Amino acid sequence: MFGINVKELRSLQDSALKARADELALELSIEKRKIASTGVSSKVIKVRAIKRTIAQINTILNERGAKK
């Protein structure tokens, strides 16, 4: 779910992008808790990909002038 192309993100409407960003933020917090509780850093790549996708969504929304 987190490795999405920018072209696919740009084709979505603002409401769908906001919903996707909310889902990813929830998934990010879950992954961070897993890393903190286990101390295993195998999820770092997944966390990085989630952060990148959230940043891409925020960039697209800012370009469109949509309110967060």
mmCIF file of the N, C-alpha and C atoms, coordinates in Angstrom:
data_MODEL
# 
_entry.id   MODEL 
# 
loop_
_atom_site.group_PDB 
_atom_site.id 
_atom_site.type_symbol 
_atom_site.label_atom_id 
_atom_site.label_alt_id 
_atom_site.label_comp_id 
_atom_site.label_asym_id 
_atom_site.label_entity_id 
_atom_site.label_seq_id 
_atom_site.pdbx_PDB_ins_code 
_atom_site.Cartn_x 
_atom_site.Cartn_y 
_atom_site.Cartn_z 
_atom_site.occupancy 
_atom_site.B_iso_or_equiv 
_atom_site.pdbx_formal_charge 
_atom_site.auth_seq_id 
_atom_site.auth_comp_id 
_atom_site.auth_asym_id 
_atom_site.auth_atom_id 
_atom_site.pdbx_PDB_model_num 
ATOM 1   N N  . MET A 1 1  ? 0.817   -1.204 0.000   1.00 0.00 ? 1  MET A N  1 
ATOM 2   C CA . MET A 1 1  ? 0.000   0.000  0.000   1.00 0.00 ? 1  MET A CA 1 
ATOM 3   C C  . MET A 1 1  ? 0.851   1.255  0.000   1.00 0.00 ? 1  MET A C  1 
ATOM 4   N N  . PHE A 1 2  ? 2.055   1.198  0.514   1.00 0.00 ? 2  PHE A N  1 
ATOM 5   C CA . PHE A 1 2  ? 2.835   2.415  0.666   1.00 0.00 ? 2  PHE A CA 1 
ATOM 6   C C  . PHE A 1 2  ? 3.712   2.703  -0.528  1.00 0.00 ? 2  PHE A C  1 
ATOM 7   N N  . GLY A 1 3  ? 3.982   1.753  -1.400  1.00 0.00 ? 3  GLY A N  1 
ATOM 8   C CA . GLY A 1 3  ? 4.828   1.985  -2.559  1.00 0.00 ? 3  GLY A CA 1 
ATOM 9   C C  . GLY A 1 3  ? 4.001   2.346  -3.771  1.00 0.00 ? 3  GLY A C  1 
ATOM 10  N N  . ILE A 1 4  ? 3.480   3.555  -3.810  1.00 0.00 ? 4  ILE A N  1 
ATOM 11  C CA . ILE A 1 4  ? 2.557   3.976  -4.849  1.00 0.00 ? 4  ILE A CA 1 
ATOM 12  C C  . ILE A 1 4  ? 3.270   4.948  -5.791  1.00 0.00 ? 4  ILE A C  1 
ATOM 13  N N  . ASN A 1 5  ? 2.994   4.807  -7.082  1.00 0.00 ? 5  ASN A N  1 
ATOM 14  C CA . ASN A 1 5  ? 3.575   5.723  -8.059  1.00 0.00 ? 5  ASN A CA 1 
ATOM 15  C C  . ASN A 1 5  ? 2.966   7.107  -7.922  1.00 0.00 ? 5  ASN A C  1 
ATOM 16  N N  . VAL A 1 6  ? 3.749   8.107  -8.274  1.00 0.00 ? 6  VAL A N  1 
ATOM 17  C CA . VAL A 1 6  ? 3.269   9.487  -8.202  1.00 0.00 ? 6  VAL A CA 1 
ATOM 18  C C  . VAL A 1 6  ? 2.150   9.700  -9.210  1.00 0.00 ? 6  VAL A C  1 
ATOM 19  N N  . LYS A 1 7  ? 2.239   9.050  -10.366 1.00 0.00 ? 7  LYS A N  1 
ATOM 20  C CA . LYS A 1 7  ? 1.181   9.184  -11.375 1.00 0.00 ? 7  LYS A CA 1 
ATOM 21  C C  . LYS A 1 7  ? -0.157  8.684  -10.829 1.00 0.00 ? 7  LYS A C  1 
ATOM 22  N N  . GLU A 1 8  ? -0.112  7.596  -10.091 1.00 0.00 ? 8  GLU A N  1 
ATOM 23  C CA . GLU A 1 8  ? -1.339  7.075  -9.496  1.00 0.00 ? 8  GLU A CA 1 
ATOM 24  C C  . GLU A 1 8  ? -1.889  8.030  -8.446  1.00 0.00 ? 8  GLU A C  1 
ATOM 25  N N  . LEU A 1 9  ? -0.995  8.615  -7.666  1.00 0.00 ? 9  LEU A N  1 
ATOM 26  C CA . LEU A 1 9  ? -1.436  9.569  -6.637  1.00 0.00 ? 9  LEU A CA 1 
ATOM 27  C C  . LEU A 1 9  ? -2.050  10.812 -7.274  1.00 0.00 ? 9  LEU A C  1 
ATOM 28  N N  . ARG A 1 10 ? -1.441  11.292 -8.342  1.00 0.00 ? 10 ARG A N  1 
ATOM 29  C CA . ARG A 1 10 ? -1.958  12.492 -9.000  1.00 0.00 ? 10 ARG A CA 1 
ATOM 30  C C  . ARG A 1 10 ? -3.329  12.264 -9.638  1.00 0.00 ? 10 ARG A C  1 
ATOM 31  N N  . SER A 1 11 ? -3.646  11.024 -9.960  1.00 0.00 ? 11 SER A N  1 
ATOM 32  C CA . SER A 1 11 ? -4.942  10.737 -10.576 1.00 0.00 ? 11 SER A CA 1 
ATOM 33  C C  . SER A 1 11 ? -6.073  10.699 -9.550  1.00 0.00 ? 11 SER A C  1 
ATOM 34  N N  . LEU A 1 12 ? -5.738  10.629 -8.263  1.00 0.00 ? 12 LEU A N  1 
ATOM 35  C CA . LEU A 1 12 ? -6.752  10.573 -7.216  1.00 0.00 ? 12 LEU A CA 1 
ATOM 36  C C  . LEU A 1 12 ? -7.290  11.964 -6.888  1.00 0.00 ? 12 LEU A C  1 
ATOM 37  N N  . GLN A 1 13 ? -8.509  12.012 -6.381  1.00 0.00 ? 13 GLN A N  1 
ATOM 38  C CA . GLN A 1 13 ? -9.098  13.271 -5.951  1.00 0.00 ? 13 GLN A CA 1 
ATOM 39  C C  . GLN A 1 13 ? -8.545  13.655 -4.583  1.00 0.00 ? 13 GLN A C  1 
ATOM 40  N N  . ASP A 1 14 ? -8.759  14.911 -4.206  1.00 0.00 ? 14 ASP A N  1 
ATOM 41  C CA . ASP A 1 14 ? -8.225  15.423 -2.944  1.00 0.00 ? 14 ASP A CA 1 
ATOM 42  C C  . ASP A 1 14 ? -8.725  14.629 -1.737  1.00 0.00 ? 14 ASP A C  1 
ATOM 43  N N  . SER A 1 15 ? -9.998  14.284 -1.729  1.00 0.00 ? 15 SER A N  1 
ATOM 44  C CA . SER A 1 15 ? -10.548 13.557 -0.583  1.00 0.00 ? 15 SER A CA 1 
ATOM 45  C C  . SER A 1 15 ? -9.922  12.167 -0.463  1.00 0.00 ? 15 SER A C  1 
ATOM 46  N N  . ALA A 1 16 ? -9.673  11.522 -1.594  1.00 0.00 ? 16 ALA A N  1 
ATOM 47  C CA . ALA A 1 16 ? -9.035  10.203 -1.566  1.00 0.00 ? 16 ALA A CA 1 
ATOM 48  C C  . ALA A 1 16 ? -7.590  10.316 -1.108  1.00 0.00 ? 16 ALA A C  1 
ATOM 49  N N  . LEU A 1 17 ? -6.905  11.386 -1.510  1.00 0.00 ? 17 LEU A N  1 
ATOM 50  C CA . LEU A 1 17 ? -5.525  11.597 -1.081  1.00 0.00 ? 17 LEU A CA 1 
ATOM 51  C C  . LEU A 1 17 ? -5.452  11.831 0.424   1.00 0.00 ? 17 LEU A C  1 
ATOM 52  N N  . LYS A 1 18 ? -6.388  12.621 0.947   1.00 0.00 ? 18 LYS A N  1 
ATOM 53  C CA . LYS A 1 18 ? -6.402  12.881 2.385   1.00 0.00 ? 18 LYS A CA 1 
ATOM 54  C C  . LYS A 1 18 ? -6.674  11.600 3.170   1.00 0.00 ? 18 LYS A C  1 
ATOM 55  N N  . ALA A 1 19 ? -7.589  10.785 2.664   1.00 0.00 ? 19 ALA A N  1 
ATOM 56  C CA . ALA A 1 19 ? -7.887  9.518  3.332   1.00 0.00 ? 19 ALA A CA 1 
ATOM 57  C C  . ALA A 1 19 ? -6.672  8.595  3.292   1.00 0.00 ? 19 ALA A C  1 
ATOM 58  N N  . ARG A 1 20 ? -5.981  8.556  2.170   1.00 0.00 ? 20 ARG A N  1 
ATOM 59  C CA . ARG A 1 20 ? -4.780  7.712  2.039   1.00 0.00 ? 20 ARG A CA 1 
ATOM 60  C C  . ARG A 1 20 ? -3.690  8.196  2.993   1.00 0.00 ? 20 ARG A C  1 
ATOM 61  N N  . ALA A 1 21 ? -3.536  9.523  3.120   1.00 0.00 ? 21 ALA A N  1 
ATOM 62  C CA . ALA A 1 21 ? -2.526  10.070 4.031   1.00 0.00 ? 21 ALA A CA 1 
ATOM 63  C C  . ALA A 1 21 ? -2.854  9.709  5.479   1.00 0.00 ? 21 ALA A C  1 
ATOM 64  N N  . ASP A 1 22 ? -4.134  9.741  5.837   1.00 0.00 ? 22 ASP A N  1 
ATOM 65  C CA . ASP A 1 22 ? -4.544  9.363  7.194   1.00 0.00 ? 22 ASP A CA 1 
ATOM 66  C C  . ASP A 1 22 ? -4.257  7.887  7.470   1.00 0.00 ? 22 ASP A C  1 
ATOM 67  N N  . GLU A 1 23 ? -4.555  7.027  6.476   1.00 0.00 ? 23 GLU A N  1 
ATOM 68  C CA . GLU A 1 23 ? -4.278  5.595  6.635   1.00 0.00 ? 23 GLU A CA 1 
ATOM 69  C C  . GLU A 1 23 ? -2.783  5.344  6.805   1.00 0.00 ? 23 GLU A C  1 
ATOM 70  N N  . LEU A 1 24 ? -1.983  6.035  6.002   1.00 0.00 ? 24 LEU A N  1 
ATOM 71  C CA . LEU A 1 24 ? -0.534  5.858  6.074   1.00 0.00 ? 24 LEU A CA 1 
ATOM 72  C C  . LEU A 1 24 ? 0.029   6.379  7.394   1.00 0.00 ? 24 LEU A C  1 
ATOM 73  N N  . ALA A 1 25 ? -0.532  7.474  7.909   1.00 0.00 ? 25 ALA A N  1 
ATOM 74  C CA . ALA A 1 25 ? -0.075  8.006  9.186   1.00 0.00 ? 25 ALA A CA 1 
ATOM 75  C C  . ALA A 1 25 ? -0.359  7.012  10.311  1.00 0.00 ? 25 ALA A C  1 
ATOM 76  N N  . LEU A 1 26 ? -1.505  6.347  10.255  1.00 0.00 ? 26 LEU A N  1 
ATOM 77  C CA . LEU A 1 26 ? -1.837  5.331  11.250  1.00 0.00 ? 26 LEU A CA 1 
ATOM 78  C C  . LEU A 1 26 ? -0.882  4.148  11.133  1.00 0.00 ? 26 LEU A C  1 
ATOM 79  N N  . GLU A 1 27 ? -0.625  3.717  9.906   1.00 0.00 ? 27 GLU A N  1 
ATOM 80  C CA . GLU A 1 27 ? 0.299   2.604  9.698   1.00 0.00 ? 27 GLU A CA 1 
ATOM 81  C C  . GLU A 1 27 ? 1.714   2.967  10.154  1.00 0.00 ? 27 GLU A C  1 
ATOM 82  N N  . LEU A 1 28 ? 2.111   4.215  9.936   1.00 0.00 ? 28 LEU A N  1 
ATOM 83  C CA . LEU A 1 28 ? 3.425   4.674  10.374  1.00 0.00 ? 28 LEU A CA 1 
ATOM 84  C C  . LEU A 1 28 ? 3.552   4.622  11.887  1.00 0.00 ? 28 LEU A C  1 
ATOM 85  N N  . SER A 1 29 ? 2.525   5.052  12.593  1.00 0.00 ? 29 SER A N  1 
ATOM 86  C CA . SER A 1 29 ? 2.595   5.023  14.057  1.00 0.00 ? 29 SER A CA 1 
ATOM 87  C C  . SER A 1 29 ? 2.653   3.582  14.570  1.00 0.00 ? 29 SER A C  1 
ATOM 88  N N  . ILE A 1 30 ? 1.951   2.679  13.912  1.00 0.00 ? 30 ILE A N  1 
ATOM 89  C CA . ILE A 1 30 ? 1.992   1.267  14.308  1.00 0.00 ? 30 ILE A CA 1 
ATOM 90  C C  . ILE A 1 30 ? 3.394   0.697  14.104  1.00 0.00 ? 30 ILE A C  1 
ATOM 91  N N  . GLU A 1 31 ? 3.999   0.996  12.952  1.00 0.00 ? 31 GLU A N  1 
ATOM 92  C CA . GLU A 1 31 ? 5.338   0.490  12.662  1.00 0.00 ? 31 GLU A CA 1 
ATOM 93  C C  . GLU A 1 31 ? 6.377   1.065  13.624  1.00 0.00 ? 31 GLU A C  1 
ATOM 94  N N  . LYS A 1 32 ? 6.229   2.336  13.971  1.00 0.00 ? 32 LYS A N  1 
ATOM 95  C CA . LYS A 1 32 ? 7.163   2.952  14.921  1.00 0.00 ? 32 LYS A CA 1 
ATOM 96  C C  . LYS A 1 32 ? 7.048   2.303  16.295  1.00 0.00 ? 32 LYS A C  1 
ATOM 97  N N  . ARG A 1 33 ? 5.816   1.966  16.707  1.00 0.00 ? 33 ARG A N  1 
ATOM 98  C CA . ARG A 1 33 ? 5.633   1.288  17.981  1.00 0.00 ? 33 ARG A CA 1 
ATOM 99  C C  . ARG A 1 33 ? 6.248   -0.103 17.965  1.00 0.00 ? 33 ARG A C  1 
ATOM 100 N N  . LYS A 1 34 ? 6.131   -0.790 16.833  1.00 0.00 ? 34 LYS A N  1 
ATOM 101 C CA . LYS A 1 34 ? 6.735   -2.120 16.722  1.00 0.00 ? 34 LYS A CA 1 
ATOM 102 C C  . LYS A 1 34 ? 8.250   -2.036 16.848  1.00 0.00 ? 34 LYS A C  1 
ATOM 103 N N  . ILE A 1 35 ? 8.847   -1.032 16.203  1.00 0.00 ? 35 ILE A N  1 
ATOM 104 C CA . ILE A 1 35 ? 10.300  -0.862 16.273  1.00 0.00 ? 35 ILE A CA 1 
ATOM 105 C C  . ILE A 1 35 ? 10.714  -0.522 17.698  1.00 0.00 ? 35 ILE A C  1 
ATOM 106 N N  . ALA A 1 36 ? 9.964   0.346  18.357  1.00 0.00 ? 36 ALA A N  1 
ATOM 107 C CA . ALA A 1 36 ? 10.310  0.758  19.716  1.00 0.00 ? 36 ALA A CA 1 
ATOM 108 C C  . ALA A 1 36 ? 10.177  -0.397 20.707  1.00 0.00 ? 36 ALA A C  1 
ATOM 109 N N  . SER A 1 37 ? 9.186   -1.231 20.511  1.00 0.00 ? 37 SER A N  1 
ATOM 110 C CA . SER A 1 37 ? 8.967   -2.311 21.477  1.00 0.00 ? 37 SER A CA 1 
ATOM 111 C C  . SER A 1 37 ? 9.930   -3.481 21.282  1.00 0.00 ? 37 SER A C  1 
ATOM 112 N N  . THR A 1 38 ? 10.277  -3.763 20.028  1.00 0.00 ? 38 THR A N  1 
ATOM 113 C CA . THR A 1 38 ? 11.143  -4.920 19.778  1.00 0.00 ? 38 THR A CA 1 
ATOM 114 C C  . THR A 1 38 ? 12.609  -4.539 19.654  1.00 0.00 ? 38 THR A C  1 
ATOM 115 N N  . GLY A 1 39 ? 12.868  -3.309 19.282  1.00 0.00 ? 39 GLY A N  1 
ATOM 116 C CA . GLY A 1 39 ? 14.249  -2.877 19.089  1.00 0.00 ? 39 GLY A CA 1 
ATOM 117 C C  . GLY A 1 39 ? 14.850  -3.359 17.797  1.00 0.00 ? 39 GLY A C  1 
ATOM 118 N N  . VAL A 1 40 ? 14.050  -4.000 16.953  1.00 0.00 ? 40 VAL A N  1 
ATOM 119 C CA . VAL A 1 40 ? 14.528  -4.525 15.685  1.00 0.00 ? 40 VAL A CA 1 
ATOM 120 C C  . VAL A 1 40 ? 14.366  -3.449 14.620  1.00 0.00 ? 40 VAL A C  1 
ATOM 121 N N  . SER A 1 41 ? 15.402  -3.241 13.851  1.00 0.00 ? 41 SER A N  1 
ATOM 122 C CA . SER A 1 41 ? 15.366  -2.185 12.850  1.00 0.00 ? 41 SER A CA 1 
ATOM 123 C C  . SER A 1 41 ? 15.088  -2.712 11.451  1.00 0.00 ? 41 SER A C  1 
ATOM 124 N N  . SER A 1 42 ? 14.441  -3.872 11.342  1.00 0.00 ? 42 SER A N  1 
ATOM 125 C CA . SER A 1 42 ? 14.155  -4.434 10.030  1.00 0.00 ? 42 SER A CA 1 
ATOM 126 C C  . SER A 1 42 ? 13.014  -3.698 9.331   1.00 0.00 ? 42 SER A C  1 
ATOM 127 N N  . LYS A 1 43 ? 12.252  -2.918 10.057  1.00 0.00 ? 43 LYS A N  1 
ATOM 128 C CA . LYS A 1 43 ? 11.117  -2.200 9.491   1.00 0.00 ? 43 LYS A CA 1 
ATOM 129 C C  . LYS A 1 43 ? 11.484  -0.785 9.041   1.00 0.00 ? 43 LYS A C  1 
ATOM 130 N N  . VAL A 1 44 ? 12.758  -0.427 9.116   1.00 0.00 ? 44 VAL A N  1 
ATOM 131 C CA . VAL A 1 44 ? 13.168  0.937  8.804   1.00 0.00 ? 44 VAL A CA 1 
ATOM 132 C C  . VAL A 1 44 ? 12.868  1.277  7.352   1.00 0.00 ? 44 VAL A C  1 
ATOM 133 N N  . ILE A 1 45 ? 13.070  0.338  6.460   1.00 0.00 ? 45 ILE A N  1 
ATOM 134 C CA . ILE A 1 45 ? 12.817  0.589  5.041   1.00 0.00 ? 45 ILE A CA 1 
ATOM 135 C C  . ILE A 1 45 ? 11.330  0.844  4.807   1.00 0.00 ? 45 ILE A C  1 
ATOM 136 N N  . LYS A 1 46 ? 10.485  0.095  5.492   1.00 0.00 ? 46 LYS A N  1 
ATOM 137 C CA . LYS A 1 46 ? 9.040   0.288  5.363   1.00 0.00 ? 46 LYS A CA 1 
ATOM 138 C C  . LYS A 1 46 ? 8.629   1.652  5.901   1.00 0.00 ? 46 LYS A C  1 
ATOM 139 N N  . VAL A 1 47 ? 9.201   2.043  7.033   1.00 0.00 ? 47 VAL A N  1 
ATOM 140 C CA . VAL A 1 47 ? 8.889   3.348  7.624   1.00 0.00 ? 47 VAL A CA 1 
ATOM 141 C C  . VAL A 1 47 ? 9.317   4.463  6.679   1.00 0.00 ? 47 VAL A C  1 
ATOM 142 N N  . ARG A 1 48 ? 10.482  4.323  6.094   1.00 0.00 ? 48 ARG A N  1 
ATOM 143 C CA . ARG A 1 48 ? 10.988  5.323  5.163   1.00 0.00 ? 48 ARG A CA 1 
ATOM 144 C C  . ARG A 1 48 ? 10.074  5.458  3.942   1.00 0.00 ? 48 ARG A C  1 
ATOM 145 N N  . ALA A 1 49 ? 9.587   4.331  3.425   1.00 0.00 ? 49 ALA A N  1 
ATOM 146 C CA . ALA A 1 49 ? 8.687   4.353  2.269   1.00 0.00 ? 49 ALA A CA 1 
ATOM 147 C C  . ALA A 1 49 ? 7.353   4.998  2.625   1.00 0.00 ? 49 ALA A C  1 
ATOM 148 N N  . ILE A 1 50 ? 6.849   4.724  3.812   1.00 0.00 ? 50 ILE A N  1 
ATOM 149 C CA . ILE A 1 50 ? 5.591   5.335  4.247   1.00 0.00 ? 50 ILE A CA 1 
ATOM 150 C C  . ILE A 1 50 ? 5.750   6.840  4.378   1.00 0.00 ? 50 ILE A C  1 
ATOM 151 N N  . LYS A 1 51 ? 6.852   7.277  4.987   1.00 0.00 ? 51 LYS A N  1 
ATOM 152 C CA . LYS A 1 51 ? 7.106   8.721  5.131   1.00 0.00 ? 51 LYS A CA 1 
ATOM 153 C C  . LYS A 1 51 ? 7.203   9.393  3.769   1.00 0.00 ? 51 LYS A C  1 
ATOM 154 N N  . ARG A 1 52 ? 7.873   8.734  2.842   1.00 0.00 ? 52 ARG A N  1 
ATOM 155 C CA . ARG A 1 52 ? 8.035   9.304  1.498   1.00 0.00 ? 52 ARG A CA 1 
ATOM 156 C C  . ARG A 1 52 ? 6.687   9.457  0.803   1.00 0.00 ? 52 ARG A C  1 
ATOM 157 N N  . THR A 1 53 ? 5.828   8.454  0.933   1.00 0.00 ? 53 THR A N  1 
ATOM 158 C CA . THR A 1 53 ? 4.520   8.517  0.298   1.00 0.00 ? 53 THR A CA 1 
ATOM 159 C C  . THR A 1 53 ? 3.660   9.609  0.912   1.00 0.00 ? 53 THR A C  1 
ATOM 160 N N  . ILE A 1 54 ? 3.716   9.759  2.236   1.00 0.00 ? 54 ILE A N  1 
ATOM 161 C CA . ILE A 1 54 ? 2.973   10.834 2.895   1.00 0.00 ? 54 ILE A CA 1 
ATOM 162 C C  . ILE A 1 54 ? 3.469   12.197 2.403   1.00 0.00 ? 54 ILE A C  1 
ATOM 163 N N  . ALA A 1 55 ? 4.769   12.344 2.253   1.00 0.00 ? 55 ALA A N  1 
ATOM 164 C CA . ALA A 1 55 ? 5.330   13.603 1.764   1.00 0.00 ? 55 ALA A CA 1 
ATOM 165 C C  . ALA A 1 55 ? 4.892   13.872 0.330   1.00 0.00 ? 55 ALA A C  1 
ATOM 166 N N  . GLN A 1 56 ? 4.842   12.834 -0.499  1.00 0.00 ? 56 GLN A N  1 
ATOM 167 C CA . GLN A 1 56 ? 4.384   13.014 -1.877  1.00 0.00 ? 56 GLN A CA 1 
ATOM 168 C C  . GLN A 1 56 ? 2.924   13.439 -1.920  1.00 0.00 ? 56 GLN A C  1 
ATOM 169 N N  . ILE A 1 57 ? 2.098   12.850 -1.064  1.00 0.00 ? 57 ILE A N  1 
ATOM 170 C CA . ILE A 1 57 ? 0.684   13.227 -1.006  1.00 0.00 ? 57 ILE A CA 1 
ATOM 171 C C  . ILE A 1 57 ? 0.540   14.673 -0.562  1.00 0.00 ? 57 ILE A C  1 
ATOM 172 N N  . ASN A 1 58 ? 1.291   15.076 0.474   1.00 0.00 ? 58 ASN A N  1 
ATOM 173 C CA . ASN A 1 58 ? 1.224   16.459 0.942   1.00 0.00 ? 58 ASN A CA 1 
ATOM 174 C C  . ASN A 1 58 ? 1.688   17.428 -0.131  1.00 0.00 ? 58 ASN A C  1 
ATOM 175 N N  . THR A 1 59 ? 2.696   17.065 -0.890  1.00 0.00 ? 59 THR A N  1 
ATOM 176 C CA . THR A 1 59 ? 3.180   17.919 -1.972  1.00 0.00 ? 59 THR A CA 1 
ATOM 177 C C  . THR A 1 59 ? 2.109   18.090 -3.037  1.00 0.00 ? 59 THR A C  1 
ATOM 178 N N  . ILE A 1 60 ? 1.455   17.011 -3.409  1.00 0.00 ? 60 ILE A N  1 
ATOM 179 C CA . ILE A 1 60 ? 0.400   17.089 -4.424  1.00 0.00 ? 60 ILE A CA 1 
ATOM 180 C C  . ILE A 1 60 ? -0.752  17.954 -3.937  1.00 0.00 ? 60 ILE A C  1 
ATOM 181 N N  . LEU A 1 61 ? -1.140  17.783 -2.671  1.00 0.00 ? 61 LEU A N  1 
ATOM 182 C CA . LEU A 1 61 ? -2.217  18.599 -2.126  1.00 0.00 ? 61 LEU A CA 1 
ATOM 183 C C  . LEU A 1 61 ? -1.833  20.074 -2.074  1.00 0.00 ? 61 LEU A C  1 
ATOM 184 N N  . ASN A 1 62 ? -0.579  20.373 -1.732  1.00 0.00 ? 62 ASN A N  1 
ATOM 185 C CA . ASN A 1 62 ? -0.133  21.765 -1.705  1.00 0.00 ? 62 ASN A CA 1 
ATOM 186 C C  . ASN A 1 62 ? -0.106  22.360 -3.102  1.00 0.00 ? 62 ASN A C  1 
ATOM 187 N N  . GLU A 1 63 ? 0.295   21.578 -4.081  1.00 0.00 ? 63 GLU A N  1 
ATOM 188 C CA . GLU A 1 63 ? 0.310   22.068 -5.457  1.00 0.00 ? 63 GLU A CA 1 
ATOM 189 C C  . GLU A 1 63 ? -1.090  22.385 -5.948  1.00 0.00 ? 63 GLU A C  1 
ATOM 190 N N  . ARG A 1 64 ? -2.051  21.594 -5.525  1.00 0.00 ? 64 ARG A N  1 
ATOM 191 C CA . ARG A 1 64 ? -3.444  21.810 -5.930  1.00 0.00 ? 64 ARG A CA 1 
ATOM 192 C C  . ARG A 1 64 ? -4.094  22.919 -5.111  1.00 0.00 ? 64 ARG A C  1 
ATOM 193 N N  . GLY A 1 65 ? -3.489  23.286 -4.016  1.00 0.00 ? 65 GLY A N  1 
ATOM 194 C CA . GLY A 1 65 ? -4.043  24.334 -3.167  1.00 0.00 ? 65 GLY A CA 1 
ATOM 195 C C  . GLY A 1 65 ? -5.147  23.829 -2.247  1.00 0.00 ? 65 GLY A C  1 
ATOM 196 N N  . ALA A 1 66 ? -5.170  22.546 -2.005  1.00 0.00 ? 66 ALA A N  1 
ATOM 197 C CA . ALA A 1 66 ? -6.199  21.973 -1.144  1.00 0.00 ? 66 ALA A CA 1 
ATOM 198 C C  . ALA A 1 66 ? -5.791  22.147 0.325   1.00 0.00 ? 66 ALA A C  1 
ATOM 199 N N  . LYS A 1 67 ? -6.802  22.339 1.162   1.00 0.00 ? 67 LYS A N  1 
ATOM 200 C CA . LYS A 1 67 ? -6.530  22.441 2.596   1.00 0.00 ? 67 LYS A CA 1 
ATOM 201 C C  . LYS A 1 67 ? -6.374  21.060 3.167   1.00 0.00 ? 67 LYS A C  1 
ATOM 202 N N  . LYS A 1 68 ? -5.454  20.920 4.141   1.00 0.00 ? 68 LYS A N  1 
ATOM 203 C CA . LYS A 1 68 ? -5.229  19.616 4.774   1.00 0.00 ? 68 LYS A CA 1 
ATOM 204 C C  . LYS A 1 68 ? -6.276  19.387 5.750   1.00 0.00 ? 68 LYS A C  1 
# 
